[in-house]
Amino acid sequence: MTAEPLRVGNFSGFYGDRFDALREMLSGGDLDVLTGDYLAELTMLILARDRLKDPSAGYARTFLRQLEDTLGLAHEKGVRIVTNAGGLNPAGLAGAVRQLAGRLDIPVRVAHVEGDDLTARHPGSLAAHAYLGGFGIAECLRAGADVVVTGRVTDAALVTGPAAAHFGWKPSDHDRLAGAVVAGHVLECGTQATGGNYAFFAERDPRELRRPGFPLAEIHPDGSCVVTKHPGTGGFVDVGTVTAQLLYETGGARYAGPDVTARLDTVALTQDGPGRVRIEGVRGEAPPPTLKVGRNRLGGFRNEVVFVLTGLDIEAKAALVREQMGDALAASPPSEVRWDLARTDKPDADTEETASALLRLVVRDPDQRKVGRVLSGAAIELALAGYPGFHVVAPPGKGSPYGVFEDVYVPHGDVGHVAVLHDGRRITVDPPLDTAGLDAVPPPALPGPLPPGPATRAPLGRVVGARSGDKGGDANVGVWARTDEAWRWVAHELTVERFRELIPEARELPVTRHALPNLRALNFVVEGILGEGVAAQARFDPQAKALGEWLRSRHADIPEVLL
């Protein structure tokens, strides 16, 4: 086991991230490994549709174009690249990388990981893929691979695999692996750890935020790490940016994965100098006995039209168009019809746009005909027969397919996790010997509330940060305080009942609150608020990216001592 730290950087947080980030990371400083995360629930659906058109597709082609410009530099600097850009076809991408290396005459060894694809076992799915862990990646690296391509692994596995290979960790090294999982979770979304999408961005110099650098982690043999970035790059790294990313798309104290369950309630963060945050103390437990499988299937067809309502009598105009459209659709009604009125209008507005509200109609049905010309014809025929000032943002089309994401779980042994080495050898990765169920963690002790005192009505965001995201049809909203005094207040103020009052969309939905005192944070999981997942586009913000910012904008009686 080596004592030298492992420097792991990230160059992609999603399919479509900054194209030149791979070169920036290679040229900006010393690294041992670069990771690229391209996959999300929606991405898997996009790649599945690509594969329907072309069986040789199914991977992130952007990565190949990035590599064409940087493979020589990575080889020259001895930086290994690990990426899940293989998507639905990791063998295909690995082969394409070999062809690229041959054409460029660069002697690199390319390996890949497979076994996640369970689509054949799930009839009706466009894609069904198990979330694999990092030990297949570790086998590839131990055998000397310079580039490792995977399909659907957990985002954190892109870091746990290199760390396990570098330090010689075993599956039973739960605390060390948990530390690497936390490091991987901080890195996986790229610039979200270096000031991107940050709640308190307005406190920083705008020049600092124009082009945040990508993050890296210096991982140590005990699993602790320091999160930082290359010198001279934009953005910033502090306890706040790392806290925000730790809360992103998580749930309770137990953060489960195929290699280990990391205890987020044990994470300790300290500022380790300018632009450096130390993460230590992370405890790990045996992983759960099952693997998550993400299934994407076609849900049907959807169409929408957005009516612009300007000036006076907004509610009456909305009622009229709803009645007219209802009459037009009555002969062959879609299975789902949803209306949403956004009162973006202002009285006595000085521009037409700010005098206007938006009325959005969304229809869904398994039959494309019921959401196609039936809808578009009905909407357009109102052009001269509707409310005064009738117009729409854009004419509706013929209707488009939408996807549905579902989670199912299978035993580890049902999945053939295989590392395909650069020389063609195949190594089966055994499932973990030890597993443990995900029992609820007892509620932690909270600090005493603030003493009574004067309060001022103000936005919650004056004293707390937030970050939110999606997991299938559920959303999470992580809220954190930056001082002990603010934590004492928010820990008692922001109950589940208060959350439901502030976020009316959650009033009829199951909401669970998880307290993480080490991070001075609360994490709320709202079940079902996103319907059948991002691809179904069930709400205005289908991935709940701004749900936390909505919460921060809501007003509360905040103790003046905090303001």
Backbone torsions as a table, in degrees:
resi	resn	phi	psi	omega
1	MET	NA	122.8	-180.0
2	THR	-76.8	149.3	176.8
3	ALA	-96.7	-7.5	-178.2
4	GLU	-72.2	134.9	177.1
5	PRO	-64.9	155.5	178.2
6	LEU	-106.4	123.4	179.6
7	ARG	-98.4	110.2	-177.4
8	VAL	-114.6	126.4	176.8
9	GLY	-113.1	166.7	177.7
10	ASN	-120.6	142.0	177.5
11	PHE	-127.3	3.5	178.5
12	SER	-158.9	131.8	176.5
13	GLY	-107.7	-11.1	178.3
14	PHE	-166.7	166.0	179.1
15	TYR	-72.7	104.7	-175.3
16	GLY	121.7	2.8	179.3
17	ASP	-67.2	175.2	-173.7
18	ARG	-51.7	121.0	-171.3
19	PHE	-63.7	-41.3	-173.7
20	ASP	-88.8	11.4	-179.4
21	ALA	-64.3	-33.1	179.7
22	LEU	-62.3	-45.1	177.2
23	ARG	-66.8	-41.3	179.2
24	GLU	-56.9	-44.3	-177.6
25	MET	-71.0	-36.7	179.3
26	LEU	-69.1	-35.7	-175.4
27	SER	-93.7	-10.2	-172.8
28	GLY	-86.7	-14.1	-177.7
29	GLY	169.9	-177.4	-176.5
30	ASP	-79.7	136.9	176.8
31	LEU	-145.9	155.7	171.8
32	ASP	-100.7	-38.3	-175.5
33	VAL	-139.5	142.1	171.2
34	LEU	-119.3	132.2	179.8
35	THR	-113.2	144.4	176.8
36	GLY	-129.3	119.1	179.3
37	ASP	-102.9	119.2	-177.7
38	TYR	-116.7	-10.7	-166.5
39	LEU	-104.6	139.2	170.4
40	ALA	-144.3	173.0	-178.2
41	GLU	-56.8	-44.9	179.9
42	LEU	-67.5	-36.6	-179.9
43	THR	-61.4	-40.2	179.9
44	MET	-61.8	-36.5	177.4
45	LEU	-68.0	-42.7	178.4
46	ILE	-60.2	-45.0	-179.8
47	LEU	-67.5	-32.9	177.8
48	ALA	-65.2	-39.7	177.4
49	ARG	-68.1	-35.3	174.4
50	ASP	-60.4	-42.2	-176.6
51	ARG	-68.9	-29.6	175.9
52	LEU	-62.1	-36.7	179.7
53	LYS	-78.6	-32.6	-175.6
54	ASP	-146.6	105.4	-177.1
55	PRO	-58.5	-21.1	178.4
56	SER	-83.3	-5.3	179.7
57	ALA	-87.9	-158.7	178.8
58	GLY	104.8	5.3	176.4
59	TYR	-127.2	168.1	-176.5
60	ALA	-80.3	101.4	-176.3
61	ARG	-66.5	-24.0	178.1
62	THR	-55.5	-39.5	-178.2
63	PHE	-58.8	-40.2	179.0
64	LEU	-61.7	-41.7	179.8
65	ARG	-67.2	-37.7	176.1
66	GLN	-63.9	-40.7	-175.8
67	LEU	-69.7	-31.0	179.6
68	GLU	-58.8	-31.8	-178.4
69	ASP	-88.7	-14.1	-168.6
70	THR	-130.3	-8.8	-174.9
71	LEU	-59.7	-39.5	179.0
72	GLY	-64.1	-40.7	179.7
73	LEU	-66.9	-41.0	177.7
74	ALA	-61.8	-43.1	178.3
75	HIS	-63.7	-43.1	-179.9
76	GLU	-61.9	-37.4	-177.2
77	LYS	-91.6	-3.6	179.2
78	GLY	69.6	29.8	180.0
79	VAL	-95.0	125.3	176.7
80	ARG	-85.9	146.9	-177.1
81	ILE	-118.8	128.8	180.0
82	VAL	-127.1	124.4	-175.2
83	THR	-146.9	148.3	173.8
84	ASN	-95.1	18.9	-179.6
85	ALA	-62.0	-11.1	177.3
86	GLY	-62.9	-24.0	174.5
87	GLY	53.0	-116.9	-178.6
88	LEU	-90.9	-3.5	-174.1
89	ASN	-145.4	64.2	-177.9
90	PRO	-63.1	-34.4	178.1
91	ALA	-65.0	-38.9	178.7
92	GLY	-64.0	-43.1	179.0
93	LEU	-68.4	-39.8	178.0
94	ALA	-59.7	-42.1	177.1
95	GLY	-63.6	-39.4	179.0
96	ALA	-66.0	-36.4	177.5
97	VAL	-66.0	-39.9	177.4
98	ARG	-62.6	-42.2	178.0
99	GLN	-62.6	-40.9	178.1
100	LEU	-62.6	-46.1	179.6
101	ALA	-61.7	-39.5	177.8
102	GLY	-65.0	-42.0	179.3
103	ARG	-64.6	-35.1	179.3
104	LEU	-87.2	-4.7	-179.2
105	ASP	58.1	48.3	177.3
106	ILE	-116.1	118.9	-174.0
107	PRO	-80.7	83.8	178.6
108	VAL	-115.6	150.9	178.8
109	ARG	-102.2	124.5	-174.3
110	VAL	-115.6	128.2	177.2
111	ALA	-127.0	165.9	176.6
112	HIS	-145.4	165.4	179.9
113	VAL	-118.3	135.3	179.9
114	GLU	-139.9	176.2	-179.5
115	GLY	114.8	-8.7	-178.2
116	ASP	-77.9	-19.7	-172.2
117	ASP	-78.8	109.1	179.4
118	LEU	-114.3	20.5	-174.3
119	THR	-58.2	-39.2	-177.8
120	ALA	-63.4	-23.9	-179.8
121	ARG	-86.6	-4.5	-176.6
122	HIS	-127.2	79.3	-179.0
123	PRO	-55.0	141.6	-178.6
124	GLY	89.9	-7.7	178.7
125	SER	-91.7	140.9	170.0
126	LEU	-77.0	-32.5	177.4
127	ALA	-156.5	134.9	175.0
128	ALA	-138.4	112.2	-171.3
129	HIS	-133.5	131.8	176.5
130	ALA	-78.3	146.2	176.5
131	TYR	-86.8	103.2	-178.8
132	LEU	-83.1	163.7	178.0
133	GLY	-93.4	-163.1	-171.2
134	GLY	-96.1	-3.7	-172.6
135	PHE	-76.4	-21.4	170.4
136	GLY	-67.3	-41.5	174.9
137	ILE	-60.1	-43.8	-179.6
138	ALA	-59.9	-41.0	178.8
139	GLU	-62.1	-41.4	179.5
140	CYS	-63.0	-43.2	-178.7
141	LEU	-70.3	-38.9	178.8
142	ARG	-63.0	-29.8	179.2
143	ALA	-83.8	0.0	173.6
144	GLY	103.2	13.3	-179.1
145	ALA	-65.8	140.4	173.7
146	ASP	-93.8	-30.6	177.0
147	VAL	-129.9	128.7	177.7
148	VAL	-121.2	124.7	-179.5
149	VAL	-110.8	131.8	177.2
150	THR	-123.6	169.4	167.3
151	GLY	-96.3	-129.4	-176.7
152	ARG	-79.3	96.6	167.0
153	VAL	-111.1	165.0	172.4
154	THR	-63.8	151.0	-179.3
155	ASP	-58.7	-39.7	-178.8
156	ALA	-69.0	-22.8	-180.0
157	ALA	-61.4	-25.1	177.3
158	LEU	-63.2	-18.7	177.5
159	VAL	-105.8	-39.6	-179.5
160	THR	-63.8	-34.8	179.1
161	GLY	-62.6	-55.5	176.8
162	PRO	-58.9	-38.1	179.8
163	ALA	-66.0	-43.4	178.7
164	ALA	-62.7	-39.5	178.5
165	ALA	-67.3	-42.8	-175.9
166	HIS	-68.1	-42.7	-174.4
167	PHE	-98.6	-3.8	-179.6
168	GLY	72.3	27.6	-179.7
169	TRP	-67.4	149.8	176.0
170	LYS	-105.0	163.6	178.1
171	PRO	-58.1	-22.0	-179.4
172	SER	-85.1	-2.9	179.7
173	ASP	-82.8	68.1	-169.0
174	HIS	-64.6	-42.5	-177.8
175	ASP	-65.7	-42.8	179.8
176	ARG	-64.6	-45.7	179.0
177	LEU	-61.9	-38.4	179.3
178	ALA	-63.7	-38.5	176.0
179	GLY	-61.1	-40.8	178.4
180	ALA	-69.0	-34.2	176.3
181	VAL	-61.5	-44.3	179.4
182	VAL	-64.1	-43.2	176.5
183	ALA	-59.7	-43.1	-179.8
184	GLY	-64.8	-37.3	179.1
185	HIS	-67.5	-35.2	177.3
186	VAL	-68.5	-38.9	-176.8
187	LEU	-78.7	-27.2	-163.5
188	GLU	-59.9	-30.5	-177.8
189	CYS	-100.3	24.3	172.2
190	GLY	56.7	-121.7	-169.9
191	THR	-71.7	-2.0	170.7
192	GLN	-64.3	-18.6	177.5
193	ALA	-91.0	-7.6	-175.7
194	THR	-121.9	30.0	175.0
195	GLY	108.3	-8.4	177.8
196	GLY	-73.1	142.1	177.5
197	ASN	55.6	33.4	-171.4
198	TYR	-94.5	134.6	-173.2
199	ALA	-58.3	-38.0	-175.1
200	PHE	-102.1	33.8	-177.6
201	PHE	-60.3	-30.2	-175.0
202	ALA	-67.6	-13.8	177.9
203	GLU	-82.5	-9.3	-175.6
204	ARG	-99.6	163.1	173.7
205	ASP	-67.0	124.1	-178.3
206	PRO	-55.2	-30.8	179.6
207	ARG	-63.9	-26.8	-179.0
208	GLU	-71.7	-24.4	-171.8
209	LEU	-100.2	-5.9	-174.5
210	ARG	-61.8	-38.6	-175.9
211	ARG	-146.4	78.5	-178.8
212	PRO	-61.1	140.2	172.9
213	GLY	-72.7	162.6	178.6
214	PHE	-86.3	152.6	-173.1
215	PRO	-85.7	162.7	170.9
216	LEU	-143.2	159.7	178.6
217	ALA	-128.7	132.2	172.2
218	GLU	-93.6	103.6	-173.9
219	ILE	-96.1	135.5	-176.8
220	HIS	-106.5	164.6	-174.4
221	PRO	-59.3	-26.6	-180.0
222	ASP	-85.4	1.9	179.6
223	GLY	94.1	-10.8	175.0
224	SER	-72.3	164.9	-179.0
225	CYS	-155.9	167.2	170.0
226	VAL	-122.2	125.3	177.1
227	VAL	-92.8	131.4	-179.2
228	THR	-153.7	-161.8	176.4
229	LYS	-150.4	170.6	179.8
230	HIS	-66.3	144.1	177.9
231	PRO	-59.4	142.2	174.8
232	GLY	82.5	-3.1	178.3
233	THR	-88.3	161.7	-176.7
234	GLY	-73.9	178.0	-179.2
235	GLY	80.9	-167.1	179.9
236	PHE	-159.1	156.3	177.6
237	VAL	-125.4	118.6	173.4
238	ASP	-143.9	179.9	-176.9
239	VAL	-58.4	-33.3	179.5
240	GLY	-66.7	-46.3	-178.6
241	THR	-65.7	-36.2	179.5
242	VAL	-72.4	-40.4	176.5
243	THR	-59.2	-45.7	-179.2
244	ALA	-57.6	-44.9	-178.5
245	GLN	-71.0	-34.0	177.2
246	LEU	-61.7	-32.6	-178.5
247	LEU	-83.1	-12.6	-173.1
248	TYR	-68.9	123.5	175.9
249	GLU	53.9	41.8	174.0
250	THR	-120.5	178.1	-179.9
251	GLY	-126.0	-106.0	-176.3
252	GLY	-91.9	-159.0	-176.5
253	ALA	-67.6	-29.2	179.9
254	ARG	-95.4	115.5	178.6
255	TYR	-103.8	97.8	-169.4
256	ALA	-83.0	145.6	174.5
257	GLY	-151.2	174.2	-176.4
258	PRO	-71.6	-22.4	-179.7
259	ASP	-94.6	-34.9	-172.0
260	VAL	-166.6	155.5	168.6
261	THR	-101.2	115.2	-179.5
262	ALA	-88.0	136.3	178.6
263	ARG	-91.5	101.0	-178.6
264	LEU	-67.2	-19.9	178.7
265	ASP	-77.1	-1.6	177.0
266	THR	-105.7	-3.2	-176.8
267	VAL	-67.8	130.8	175.7
268	ALA	-119.4	127.0	-179.4
269	LEU	-114.3	135.7	173.7
270	THR	-140.0	145.2	174.2
271	GLN	-73.0	124.0	-173.3
272	ASP	-111.4	39.7	-175.8
273	GLY	105.7	172.7	-178.8
274	PRO	-59.3	127.6	177.0
275	GLY	68.4	22.2	-178.0
276	ARG	-138.9	129.1	177.7
277	VAL	-126.1	124.2	179.3
278	ARG	-89.5	133.8	175.7
279	ILE	-116.3	122.4	-178.6
280	GLU	-150.1	173.4	176.8
281	GLY	80.0	6.3	-174.4
282	VAL	-71.9	127.8	176.4
283	ARG	-101.8	148.5	179.6
284	GLY	-125.0	156.1	177.4
285	GLU	-130.5	163.8	177.2
286	ALA	-56.5	145.1	-178.9
287	PRO	-69.3	163.7	177.3
288	PRO	-66.9	161.7	-175.5
289	PRO	-74.9	-5.8	-177.6
290	THR	-125.4	158.5	174.6
291	LEU	-104.9	141.7	174.5
292	LYS	-75.3	138.1	174.6
293	VAL	-121.7	124.7	176.2
294	GLY	-94.1	120.3	-179.8
295	ARG	-107.6	128.9	173.7
296	ASN	-113.8	127.9	177.6
297	ARG	-136.7	162.4	176.2
298	LEU	-75.3	124.5	-178.7
299	GLY	-91.9	-19.6	-176.5
300	GLY	141.1	-148.8	-177.4
301	PHE	-129.1	147.1	-179.6
302	ARG	-133.3	157.1	174.7
303	ASN	-149.9	159.6	179.2
304	GLU	-151.1	157.3	173.7
305	VAL	-143.7	137.9	-179.6
306	VAL	-114.4	113.5	179.2
307	PHE	-88.2	137.5	177.8
308	VAL	-99.2	122.7	-178.8
309	LEU	-113.6	118.6	-170.7
310	THR	-117.9	138.0	169.2
311	GLY	84.5	-127.6	-173.4
312	LEU	-85.8	162.4	170.3
313	ASP	58.7	42.9	-176.9
314	ILE	-59.4	-47.7	-177.0
315	GLU	-63.6	-39.4	179.7
316	ALA	-68.1	-39.0	177.0
317	LYS	-63.0	-42.3	179.0
318	ALA	-63.4	-41.9	179.9
319	ALA	-63.6	-39.3	-179.7
320	LEU	-63.9	-48.4	-177.0
321	VAL	-67.9	-31.6	177.1
322	ARG	-65.8	-41.5	178.5
323	GLU	-66.0	-43.4	-179.2
324	GLN	-64.5	-43.9	179.9
325	MET	-68.3	-35.9	177.5
326	GLY	-61.5	-41.3	177.5
327	ASP	-63.0	-42.4	-176.2
328	ALA	-67.8	-31.7	-176.6
329	LEU	-92.9	-3.5	-172.7
330	ALA	-63.7	-32.1	-176.7
331	ALA	-66.5	-34.7	-179.6
332	SER	-143.2	71.0	-172.2
333	PRO	-69.4	137.8	173.7
334	PRO	-64.9	159.2	-177.3
335	SER	-70.0	-23.6	178.6
336	GLU	-138.2	129.3	176.8
337	VAL	-129.9	126.5	-178.6
338	ARG	-131.6	131.8	176.7
339	TRP	-115.2	138.0	174.1
340	ASP	-138.0	126.4	178.2
341	LEU	-106.2	117.3	177.9
342	ALA	-101.0	111.4	-178.1
343	ARG	-82.2	73.1	177.0
344	THR	-83.5	-1.6	-177.4
345	ASP	-78.8	152.8	176.1
346	LYS	-124.8	145.4	177.9
347	PRO	-70.6	146.4	177.3
348	ASP	51.6	44.3	-175.2
349	ALA	-72.2	148.4	-179.0
350	ASP	-94.5	1.7	170.6
351	THR	-135.4	152.9	179.8
352	GLU	-64.4	-36.9	-178.3
353	GLU	-62.9	-43.6	-179.8
354	THR	-77.3	-5.7	172.7
355	ALA	-91.7	3.1	-169.9
356	SER	-114.4	144.3	171.2
357	ALA	-107.9	162.8	-177.9
358	LEU	-119.9	125.3	177.2
359	LEU	-110.5	114.4	-173.4
360	ARG	-106.2	126.9	175.7
361	LEU	-112.6	124.6	176.6
362	VAL	-122.4	131.8	177.6
363	VAL	-125.2	147.2	178.6
364	ARG	-137.2	148.3	175.7
365	ASP	-168.2	149.3	173.8
366	PRO	-62.8	-23.9	-178.1
367	ASP	-97.9	116.1	-177.5
368	GLN	-60.5	-29.7	-177.9
369	ARG	-63.3	-32.1	-177.4
370	LYS	-74.5	-14.8	179.4
371	VAL	-116.2	5.0	-175.6
372	GLY	-96.9	-112.0	-174.7
373	ARG	-63.8	-25.4	177.1
374	VAL	-59.8	-45.2	-179.9
375	LEU	-73.3	-50.1	-175.6
376	SER	-62.1	-41.1	178.3
377	GLY	-63.5	-42.9	-178.9
378	ALA	-64.0	-40.1	-178.8
379	ALA	-69.3	-46.7	-175.9
380	ILE	-69.6	-31.7	179.8
381	GLU	-66.5	-13.5	177.5
382	LEU	-86.0	0.8	-172.3
383	ALA	-54.7	-37.3	-179.4
384	LEU	-112.9	7.1	-173.5
385	ALA	-128.4	14.3	-174.9
386	GLY	-108.9	-146.8	-178.9
387	TYR	-74.5	158.2	179.0
388	PRO	-64.8	135.7	-178.0
389	GLY	83.2	19.0	-175.3
390	PHE	-56.6	125.6	162.3
391	HIS	-162.6	164.7	-177.7
392	VAL	-122.2	157.9	179.6
393	VAL	-62.6	-42.2	177.3
394	ALA	-158.4	148.3	179.0
395	PRO	-66.8	138.9	178.0
396	PRO	-66.3	151.6	-179.6
397	GLY	-96.2	-152.0	-176.3
398	LYS	-91.2	0.8	-177.5
399	GLY	95.8	140.7	-176.5
400	SER	-128.7	151.8	179.0
401	PRO	-69.3	148.2	173.8
402	TYR	-127.9	154.2	-176.7
403	GLY	-104.4	163.2	176.9
404	VAL	-127.6	132.2	177.9
405	PHE	-107.0	135.5	178.9
406	GLU	-135.6	146.2	173.1
407	ASP	-99.0	133.5	166.6
408	VAL	-132.9	166.3	-175.7
409	TYR	-132.2	140.6	-179.7
410	VAL	-132.9	153.7	175.9
411	PRO	-61.6	149.7	178.6
412	HIS	-52.1	-40.6	-175.6
413	GLY	-67.8	-12.3	179.3
414	ASP	-81.7	-4.9	-175.9
415	VAL	-116.6	131.2	178.9
416	GLY	-92.8	86.6	-179.6
417	HIS	-77.8	114.9	-172.6
418	VAL	-130.8	132.3	170.9
419	ALA	-96.6	119.8	178.0
420	VAL	-100.7	106.7	-171.2
421	LEU	-74.7	169.2	-176.6
422	HIS	-64.2	-23.3	179.8
423	ASP	-95.6	8.4	177.1
424	GLY	94.1	-11.3	178.7
425	ARG	-66.1	148.0	-179.1
426	ARG	-116.9	124.8	-179.7
427	ILE	-117.9	120.3	177.8
428	THR	-79.1	131.5	178.1
429	VAL	-93.4	117.7	-177.1
430	ASP	-70.3	147.0	174.8
431	PRO	-67.3	159.5	-178.5
432	PRO	-63.6	143.1	178.4
433	LEU	-74.2	-35.6	-177.9
434	ASP	-108.9	131.1	174.2
435	THR	-134.9	162.1	-179.9
436	ALA	-149.6	142.9	177.7
437	GLY	-68.5	163.7	-176.4
438	LEU	-99.9	67.1	177.6
439	ASP	-67.1	151.8	179.2
440	ALA	-65.6	140.2	176.4
441	VAL	-82.0	133.7	178.4
442	PRO	-56.4	143.4	179.6
443	PRO	-56.7	134.9	-178.6
444	PRO	-76.9	162.0	174.5
445	ALA	-69.3	137.7	178.9
446	LEU	-105.5	155.6	177.1
447	PRO	-69.0	160.0	177.0
448	GLY	-65.6	149.4	-179.6
449	PRO	-67.7	160.5	175.0
450	LEU	-64.8	147.7	175.6
451	PRO	-66.2	154.6	179.4
452	PRO	-58.3	146.6	179.4
453	GLY	-173.4	176.1	-179.8
454	PRO	-63.3	147.3	-178.9
455	ALA	-131.6	156.5	178.9
456	THR	-127.6	138.8	177.2
457	ARG	-72.9	120.4	-175.1
458	ALA	-158.6	162.7	177.6
459	PRO	-65.1	142.1	176.3
460	LEU	-55.5	-33.3	-177.4
461	GLY	-64.5	-8.9	174.8
462	ARG	-67.6	-25.4	-174.8
463	VAL	-125.7	-11.7	-179.5
464	VAL	-131.8	151.0	169.9
465	GLY	-100.4	167.1	179.0
466	ALA	-153.2	152.2	169.2
467	ARG	-146.4	137.9	-175.3
468	SER	-132.7	161.9	-180.0
469	GLY	-168.8	-174.1	-172.6
470	ASP	-117.2	150.0	168.2
471	LYS	-140.4	95.0	-175.1
472	GLY	63.2	-127.6	179.8
473	GLY	-86.3	-3.0	-178.8
474	ASP	-99.9	160.8	174.9
475	ALA	-129.9	151.2	171.9
476	ASN	-120.8	146.9	175.0
477	VAL	-127.2	108.6	176.5
478	GLY	-92.2	130.4	-178.4
479	VAL	-124.3	132.4	179.2
480	TRP	-135.8	151.6	176.7
481	ALA	-105.0	149.8	-177.0
482	ARG	-97.5	-7.8	177.9
483	THR	-133.5	159.0	177.9
484	ASP	-62.8	-37.8	-179.2
485	GLU	-65.5	-43.4	177.9
486	ALA	-64.1	-36.6	177.8
487	TRP	-63.6	-42.1	178.8
488	ARG	-58.7	-35.9	-179.5
489	TRP	-77.2	-50.6	-172.9
490	VAL	-69.0	-30.3	-179.9
491	ALA	-61.5	-28.4	-180.0
492	HIS	-102.8	-26.3	-178.3
493	GLU	-77.1	-43.6	-170.4
494	LEU	-94.0	73.8	175.1
495	THR	-81.4	174.7	175.4
496	VAL	-61.1	-41.9	-179.6
497	GLU	-63.6	-41.5	179.8
498	ARG	-68.1	-37.8	177.5
499	PHE	-59.4	-44.2	-179.7
500	ARG	-64.7	-35.8	176.9
501	GLU	-64.2	-40.4	-176.1
502	LEU	-78.7	-28.9	179.3
503	ILE	-117.7	85.3	-174.2
504	PRO	-57.7	-28.4	178.4
505	GLU	-60.3	-20.6	-177.0
506	ALA	-95.5	0.7	-171.1
507	ARG	-63.2	-32.4	-178.2
508	GLU	-103.9	10.0	-175.5
509	LEU	-110.9	154.3	174.6
510	PRO	-66.6	128.4	178.7
511	VAL	-127.3	129.2	178.5
512	THR	-118.3	133.1	177.5
513	ARG	-105.1	130.8	175.6
514	HIS	-118.6	127.2	178.9
515	ALA	-98.5	134.5	178.7
516	LEU	-127.7	81.4	-173.5
517	PRO	-59.3	-33.3	179.5
518	ASN	-58.1	-32.5	-180.0
519	LEU	-98.0	2.2	-173.3
520	ARG	51.8	48.5	-169.1
521	ALA	-134.9	152.6	169.4
522	LEU	-121.3	139.9	177.8
523	ASN	-123.6	119.9	-179.9
524	PHE	-104.4	129.2	175.2
525	VAL	-109.3	120.9	-178.1
526	VAL	-108.6	111.5	-174.9
527	GLU	-81.9	131.3	171.4
528	GLY	81.9	1.5	-176.4
529	ILE	-68.8	-21.4	-179.8
530	LEU	-102.5	15.8	176.8
531	GLY	63.7	-121.3	-177.8
532	GLU	-100.1	22.2	175.6
533	GLY	107.3	173.2	-172.4
534	VAL	-59.5	-38.8	-176.3
535	ALA	-66.3	-23.0	178.6
536	ALA	-79.9	-15.7	176.7
537	GLN	48.5	59.3	-174.7
538	ALA	-79.4	-17.7	-178.0
539	ARG	-142.3	172.0	-177.3
540	PHE	-53.7	-42.3	179.2
541	ASP	-112.7	85.8	-165.9
542	PRO	-68.9	-16.2	177.1
543	GLN	-108.7	8.3	178.4
544	ALA	58.4	27.9	-177.3
545	LYS	-64.3	-32.5	-176.1
546	ALA	-107.1	8.9	179.7
547	LEU	-59.9	-40.1	178.1
548	GLY	-64.8	-37.9	178.9
549	GLU	-70.0	-32.9	173.2
550	TRP	-61.7	-46.3	179.2
551	LEU	-59.1	-43.1	-179.4
552	ARG	-64.5	-25.4	-178.9
553	SER	-81.9	-13.5	-179.4
554	ARG	-74.4	147.7	-173.7
555	HIS	-94.6	147.4	177.2
556	ALA	-146.4	165.4	175.1
557	ASP	-84.0	99.9	-173.3
558	ILE	-98.3	132.2	177.6
559	PRO	-54.9	133.3	-176.8
560	GLU	-62.9	-25.6	179.8
561	VAL	-63.1	-20.3	-179.1
562	LEU	-91.3	-13.5	-172.7
563	LEU	-96.9	NA	NA
